[in-house]
Amino acid sequence: MSQSYNRGLIEDFGRWREFSAGMWAWVFHKFTGWVLVGYLFTHIAVLSTALQSPDAYTTTIQTLEGLLVVRILEVGLLAVAVFHILNGLRLLFVDLGVGLESQDKSFYASLLLTGAIVVASVPTFLAGVFG
Amino acid sequence: MAERYSSFQAGGRRWLWQRITAAFLVVVLAFHFFLLHFVHHADEVTFAMSQGRMQELTYFSLMILFLLTATFHGVNGVYNALINQGLTGTRKTAAKLVLGVASAVVIVQGVRTALAWAGGVPL
């Protein structure tokens, strides 16, 4: 016999103590998605300085890239993007019904791989900013 | 009867497009990061370098497709997150309108910028 139950509001973050690995993956995917879509609008706005003049574009980018805080934010952006990509791949497999029984392990693997890629990328992302 | 967990509208195709764009973006976003941070370095960026890439039709087309898919995927994701928060009725319609206008603005601005770099469509 079929049964139904009230799951409550889906994004009720007040229930965070009850979250399992899959729910945390879902929350992190949402959070990183919000950051990435926010960045998309910011990114296009900054690149739009190319509409003023070639010099305005080059000066804007090089000034921003000369700031340590921007480089650190870029490392954060990398972390967010890499996790969203890896967990996105995981979600595509889950949607196809592949590896469902290991969905929690693949979430932990996404986190670990994100951490490893970000740490390994720090020297490249900070190159030249200290003068 | 099985519970229906999807936050997408029944019978709609936005869920499918969200996944098709996801599969494309997984590859192109990784390529974008790799090219512009590891092959080239962010602090070496000049207008001329961006122009050189954008004057290649393949790269130009890829970046336009990247802009379109990323905007759809991002804005559709935000819309679904808002629906998950319980948005209905007039507020849902308003969110749809605002997100639609925001998408149009970012796409138009992105295409204008790409055209400024390439000096027109690089055919």
Interface residues (C-beta under 8 A of the other chain):
Chain A: S2 S4 L9 I10 E11 K30 G33 W34 L36 V37 L40 F41 I44 A45 L47 S48 A50 L51 P54 D55 Y57 T58 I61 Q62 E65 G66 E74 L78 A81 I85 G88 L89 L91 L92 D95 S121 T124 F125 A127 G128 V129
Chain B: M1 E3 S7 R19 A22 A23 L25 V26 L29 A30 F33 H37 F38 H41 A42 D43 V45 T46 F47 A48 S50 Q51 L67 A70 T71 G74 V75 G77 V78 A81 N84 Q85 G86 A102 V106 Q109 G110 R112 T113 A116 W117
